[in-house]
Amino acid sequence: MRFHELHGKNIEFDGQRLSATRFNSFTHAMIFSERPLYPGELFLVEIEDITDSWTGNIKIGLTCLSPNEILSQCTQEILYDDIFHITIPSRPITQYTCTCGLYRPLYNFGSPDDYIHTPFDSIRRQSIEPVQKSNNNSISTCPTNVGSRIGIIYALKQQSIHMHCILNGFDYGPFTVLNIGSSTTENNEIILPSKKHQATYMKSKKSINKYTKFWAFVDVYGATKKVRIIQLYGPSPLKHLCRLKILSNLKSNDLIDTIFLNSRLQSYLKFYIA
């Protein structure tokens, strides 16, 4: 995975588009994944440099518009329309809990298991943890510090799309839940941010369906100066290559249900989780 070749005017990449540095001002520093993410695919960056010349923190999220469409509406003023995002808090993070009892951590982020398994692939837990950890093995760094690892991932369910932010190995909770067939979020499943904070990133001009493509989005904003992509995945496993081959031969993913497969394999083709 690399960064998309299009970026904000104050960003410069290294030669391989694996690291991004904001060289001027505190804004106009949007960057994106080079392609849309698959459901269950984690996009992870590490903060490599910060500055005390500016305030404000890095933002991360997903957008259903292409990088070109997003940047074309941000030539003067930065607009976060059509970007479902969260501003990373500058305080230590532990496993997010929800008092309503409806929230469940996604894919066992925060568990002691060595691997995390998603509908896309498996990744080693160590690869998503921050560079520095305390002696008692608990997260000691704020997620806006140098060495922190910040990721974005979404889960495709039967009637909704759940977007999660991963901070230093912990699932910071679904910050957005999109009902399939709608352009707005619903908060009947989880506790979302207050209404006054939802307006900037909880809506889209596009109607969302289960085939909507989402690019990862990062705004190297304020005190954050430089980030790099953490490569989580090696060569694609055979089962994923078989999935892509099957899907490429279907005129529409709606035809998955017509294939003579058991429900578990059909769910795998759809990248579904329970």
C-alpha positions in Angstrom: 0.0 0.0 0.0 1.2 3.5 -0.8 -0.3 7.0 -0.6 -2.3 8.2 -3.6 -0.4 10.4 -5.9 -2.8 13.3 -5.3 -2.5 15.2 -2.1 -2.9 18.6 -0.4 -0.7 21.5 -1.6 1.4 21.5 1.6 2.4 17.8 1.5 5.5 16.2 -0.1 6.1 12.5 -0.3 9.3 10.5 -0.3 10.3 8.8 -3.5 8.1 5.7 -2.9 5.0 7.5 -1.6 5.3 5.7 1.7 5.9 8.8 4.0 4.3 12.2 3.9 5.6 15.5 5.3 3.7 18.8 5.7 6.3 21.4 4.9 4.2 24.6 5.3 1.4 26.0 7.3 -0.9 23.8 9.5 -3.4 22.7 6.9 -3.9 21.7 3.3 -2.3 18.4 4.1 -4.8 15.8 3.0 -3.5 12.4 1.9 -5.3 9.2 0.8 -4.7 5.5 0.2 -3.7 4.7 -3.3 -6.8 2.7 -3.8 -10.1 2.0 -2.0 -9.9 -0.3 1.0 -11.5 -3.7 1.2 -13.9 -4.4 4.1 -11.8 -5.5 7.0 -8.5 -4.1 5.5 -6.7 -2.0 8.0 -4.9 1.2 6.8 -2.2 2.1 9.4 0.1 5.1 9.7 2.8 5.9 12.2 3.5 9.5 13.4 7.2 10.2 12.7 7.5 13.9 13.5 5.5 16.6 15.3 5.9 20.3 15.9 5.1 22.7 18.6 4.6 25.6 16.1 0.9 24.7 15.6 -2.0 23.2 17.6 -4.6 20.7 16.6 -4.2 17.0 15.8 -4.1 14.6 13.0 -7.4 13.4 11.5 -8.2 10.0 10.0 -11.2 8.5 8.3 -12.8 7.3 5.1 -14.3 9.0 2.1 -16.6 7.7 -0.6 -15.4 10.3 -3.1 -12.2 9.9 -5.0 -9.1 11.9 -3.9 -9.5 14.1 -7.0 -13.1 15.0 -6.1 -12.2 15.8 -2.5 -9.2 18.0 -3.4 -11.1 19.8 -6.1 -13.5 21.2 -3.4 -10.6 22.2 -1.1 -8.7 24.6 -3.3 -9.3 27.5 -1.0 -11.0 26.4 2.2 -10.7 22.9 3.6 -14.1 21.1 3.5 -14.7 17.8 5.2 -17.9 17.1 3.4 -18.2 13.4 2.3 -15.3 12.5 4.7 -16.3 10.3 7.7 -13.4 11.1 10.0 -12.3 11.5 13.6 -9.8 13.9 15.1 -7.3 11.9 17.2 -7.4 12.9 20.9 -4.2 13.9 22.6 -4.6 11.7 25.7 -3.7 8.1 26.4 -6.2 5.6 25.0 -7.4 2.3 26.4 -10.1 0.0 25.2 -13.2 2.0 24.4 -16.3 1.0 26.3 -19.9 1.9 25.8 -22.3 2.3 28.7 -25.3 1.4 26.6 -24.0 -2.2 26.3 -24.4 -2.3 22.6 -20.9 -1.7 21.6 -18.6 -4.6 20.8 -14.9 -4.3 19.9 -14.2 -5.1 16.3 -12.1 -8.2 15.4 -10.8 -8.5 18.9 -8.6 -5.4 18.8 -7.3 -5.0 22.3 -7.3 -8.8 23.1 -4.0 -10.6 24.1 -4.1 -12.8 21.0 -1.0 -12.7 18.7 -3.0 -12.3 15.6 -6.1 -10.3 14.5 -8.3 -12.0 12.0 -10.6 -10.0 9.7 -12.6 -10.9 6.5 -9.7 -9.4 4.5 -6.7 -11.1 6.1 -4.8 -11.7 9.4 -2.3 -9.3 10.9 0.2 -9.6 13.7 -0.9 -7.6 16.8 2.7 -6.4 17.3 2.5 -4.5 14.0 -0.3 -2.2 15.2 1.2 -1.3 18.6 3.1 1.9 19.2 6.9 2.0 19.0 7.2 2.7 22.7 5.4 0.8 25.4 5.8 0.9 29.2 7.4 -1.8 31.2 4.1 -3.2 32.4 3.1 -3.7 28.8 0.3 -1.1 28.8 0.1 1.7 26.3 2.0 4.7 27.7 2.0 7.1 24.9 -0.7 9.5 23.7 -1.9 8.7 20.2 -0.6 12.0 18.9 3.0 11.4 20.0 5.9 10.3 17.8 5.8 6.5 17.4 2.0 6.2 17.7 0.2 4.1 15.2 -3.2 5.2 14.0 -5.4 3.2 11.7 -8.8 3.1 10.0 -10.9 0.0 9.1 -14.5 -0.6 8.3 -16.8 -3.7 8.7 -19.5 -4.6 6.2 -22.6 -6.0 7.8 -25.9 -7.1 6.4 -27.6 -3.7 6.6 -24.8 -1.3 7.8 -21.2 -0.2 7.5 -19.2 0.3 10.8 -16.2 2.5 10.7 -13.6 2.1 13.4 -10.4 4.0 14.4 -7.5 1.9 15.8 -5.2 3.8 18.1 -2.0 2.2 19.4 -3.5 -1.3 19.2 -6.9 -0.4 20.7 -10.2 -0.1 19.0 -11.4 3.4 19.7 -15.0 2.4 18.9 -17.2 2.8 15.8 -17.2 6.5 15.2 -19.7 6.1 12.4 -22.4 3.6 11.5 -23.9 4.0 8.0 -27.2 2.4 7.1 -26.9 0.8 3.7 -29.0 2.8 1.2 -28.7 6.0 3.2 -26.4 9.0 3.1 -26.6 9.7 6.8 -25.6 7.8 10.0 -27.8 6.2 12.5 -27.1 6.1 16.2 -29.5 3.4 17.3 -26.7 0.8 17.6 -24.0 2.7 19.3 -23.3 6.0 21.1 -21.9 8.5 18.5 -20.4 11.9 19.1 -22.8 14.7 20.1 -24.8 16.2 17.3 -22.8 19.4 17.1 -19.7 17.4 16.3 -21.4 15.0 13.9 -22.2 17.7 11.3 -18.6 17.9 9.9 -18.2 14.2 9.2 -21.4 12.3 9.6 -23.0 12.9 6.2 -22.4 12.4 2.5 -23.9 13.7 -0.7 -23.8 10.1 -2.0 -26.1 7.3 -1.1 -24.2 4.5 0.6 -24.7 0.9 -0.5 -22.8 -2.3 0.2 -20.6 -1.8 -2.9 -19.6 1.8 -2.1 -15.8 2.2 -2.3 -14.0 4.0 0.5 -10.5 5.5 0.3 -8.6 6.0 3.5 -8.1 9.6 4.4 -5.5 11.3 6.6 -5.1 15.0 7.4 -1.6 15.7 8.6 -2.9 18.6 10.6 -1.7 21.0 13.2 1.0 19.6 15.5 1.4 16.5 13.4 4.1 17.0 10.8 5.1 13.6 9.2 3.5 10.2 8.9 4.5 7.0 7.2 2.4 3.9 6.1 2.9 0.7 8.0 2.9 -2.3 5.7 0.7 -4.9 7.3 0.1 -7.4 4.6 2.4 -9.6 2.5 1.4 -11.4 -0.6 -2.3 -12.1 -0.8 -3.3 -15.5 0.5 -4.7 -18.0 -2.0 -8.2 -17.8 -0.6 -8.3 -14.1 -1.1 -7.0 -14.4 -4.7 -9.7 -17.0 -5.3 -12.3 -14.6 -3.9 -11.2 -11.8 -6.3 -11.2 -14.2 -9.2 -14.8 -15.3 -8.5 -16.0 -11.7 -8.0 -14.3 -10.6 -11.3 -16.4 -13.2 -13.2 -19.7 -11.9 -11.8 -21.5 -9.2 -13.6 -22.8 -8.0 -10.2 -22.0 -8.9 -6.6 -25.7 -9.4 -6.1 -25.3 -12.7 -8.0 -23.2 -14.1 -5.1 -26.4 -15.5 -3.6 -27.1 -17.5 -6.8 -23.8 -19.4 -6.5 -24.2 -22.9 -5.1 -22.1 -22.3 -1.9 -22.9 -22.5 1.8 -23.7 -19.4 3.7 -20.3 -19.2 5.3 -18.5 -19.1 1.9 -21.1 -16.6 0.5 -20.4 -14.3 3.5 -16.6 -14.6 2.8 -17.2 -13.5 -0.8 -19.1 -10.5 0.5 -16.5 -9.6 3.2 -19.3 -9.9 5.7 -18.9 -10.4 9.4 -21.5 -11.7 11.7 
